[in-house]
Amino acid sequence: MEIDKRTFRKMFPHLAAELEGGEHKVSIASLRSDVEVGEKAASKLFEGYNPDVIDFLRRCDTKEQAEEIISYLESRGEISEEYASRLRRQLKKKGVRSFGPKKEDDYYLKKAKF
């Protein structure tokens, strides 16, 4: 069914205003007809991403596990003594879930929809 712009504006004034207003536009960078190729491209969400201490702490179930992570990263020089101390204080006062909800197995695969 084809209708002219005038009729469209009359039938759908709000939709016409939204379309003509230019706001909320999303550009499309590419089009893929092969679903598998598209999924692989979309799964590059975390490409080059390097988890930090908080990412590791969010995988912990207990305070003991979290303390072990903090100590390990501090001993390797990946976090400073100051930062490790702040993390320990937060852990002691607020618990392991204060760093965020638990990251389950395959967290990154699920988020990237791979």
Order of alpha helices (4+ residues) and beta strands (2+ residues): alpha-alpha-alpha-alpha-alpha-alpha-alpha
